[in-house]
Amino acid sequence: MKLYDTTMAPNARRVRMFLAEKDINVDCIDIDLQKGDNLTAEFRAKNPFAKVPVLELDDGTIISESVAICRYFEETQPEPVLLGTTALEKANIEMWQRRAEFGFLLPTGMSFQHCSGFFKDRMTPNQAWGEDCKKSAYGYLKLLNQHLSNSTYLAGDHFSIADITMLTTLDFGRVIDIRLNDKHEHVQRWYDLVSQRPSAKA
Ligand SMILES: N[C@@H](CCC(=O)N[C@@H](CS)C(=O)NCC(=O)O)C(=O)O
């Protein structure tokens, strides 16, 4: 089994952290996004969308999309549970996971792409849109701060994939100066808790 992966990329890191939680070792193959390793015909044959991460099973089967890869490992090795056990837990985790993705990962990623010019060889950066996305990301942090005043983890009393998505995106956000400040005391409490997990080193 191989994981095509990029150290700095938040989507790749969330899969690595998920694997670390489950103590699963997979060989990682580094894909240099800035050099365009993901744009080659060879890589596109694995993932036509030209994005990391990509999991290749021993029989050559390909799974891309971070959450689909995590789902595969949750099913093949359920413990520790990261996607929920009961119907209600699963729904609650998915709710917070989708909120973290659409409310924070997406605007943070767009802000990075449009403000940094990192991918200017393959897209036209729009600084104003990037700044707007940064405001949206801060809007999400405000809502999350209210939620975490009353909840240990994103989806309640148990650590889950939703926390992984949020933590890895928050760490990545520093690259474009999206940071917690003194208005985010509850997010900071949660951040201090989850970033101490050994898997956060992944
Ligand atoms: N929805 C996909 C998003 C994957 C994605 O956007 N990956 C980024 C790195 S975080 C990438 O490969 N970007 C390369 C590019 O846009 O050229 C997932 O969850 O895996």
The ligand as an SDF file (V2000), in Angstrom:
LIG
                    3D

 20 19  0  0  0  0  0  0  0  0999 V2000
  -11.1900   17.2600   -1.7350 N   0  0  0  0  0  0  0  0  0  0  0  0
   -9.8220   16.7980   -1.8520 C   0  0  0  0  0  0  0  0  0  0  0  0
   -8.9180   18.0260   -1.9440 C   0  0  0  0  0  0  0  0  0  0  0  0
   -7.4780   17.6540   -2.2440 C   0  0  0  0  0  0  0  0  0  0  0  0
   -6.6410   18.9010   -2.4580 C   0  0  0  0  0  0  0  0  0  0  0  0
   -7.1400   20.0110   -2.7350 O   0  0  0  0  0  0  0  0  0  0  0  0
   -5.3190   18.7120   -2.3480 N   0  0  0  0  0  0  0  0  0  0  0  0
   -4.3930   19.7950   -2.5450 C   0  0  0  0  0  0  0  0  0  0  0  0
   -3.3520   19.8160   -1.4180 C   0  0  0  0  0  0  0  0  0  0  0  0
   -4.1300   20.1290    0.1610 S   0  0  0  0  0  0  0  0  0  0  0  0
   -3.6290   19.5900   -3.8620 C   0  0  0  0  0  0  0  0  0  0  0  0
   -3.2850   18.4750   -4.1780 O   0  0  0  0  0  0  0  0  0  0  0  0
   -3.3770   20.6750   -4.6170 N   0  0  0  0  0  0  0  0  0  0  0  0
   -2.5830   20.5960   -5.8100 C   0  0  0  0  0  0  0  0  0  0  0  0
   -3.0260   21.5300   -6.8970 C   0  0  0  0  0  0  0  0  0  0  0  0
   -4.0830   22.1930   -6.7290 O   0  0  0  0  0  0  0  0  0  0  0  0
   -2.3350   21.5760   -7.9290 O   0  0  0  0  0  0  0  0  0  0  0  0
   -9.4550   15.9050   -0.6610 C   0  0  0  0  0  0  0  0  0  0  0  0
  -10.1430   15.9870    0.3650 O   0  0  0  0  0  0  0  0  0  0  0  0
   -8.5130   15.1020   -0.7320 O   0  0  0  0  0  0  0  0  0  0  0  0
  1  2  1  0
  2  3  1  0
  2 18  1  0
  3  4  1  0
  4  5  1  0
  5  6  2  0
  5  7  1  0
  7  8  1  0
  8  9  1  0
  8 11  1  0
  9 10  1  0
 11 12  2  0
 11 13  1  0
 13 14  1  0
 14 15  1  0
 15 16  2  0
 15 17  1  0
 18 19  2  0
 18 20  1  0
M  END
$$$$
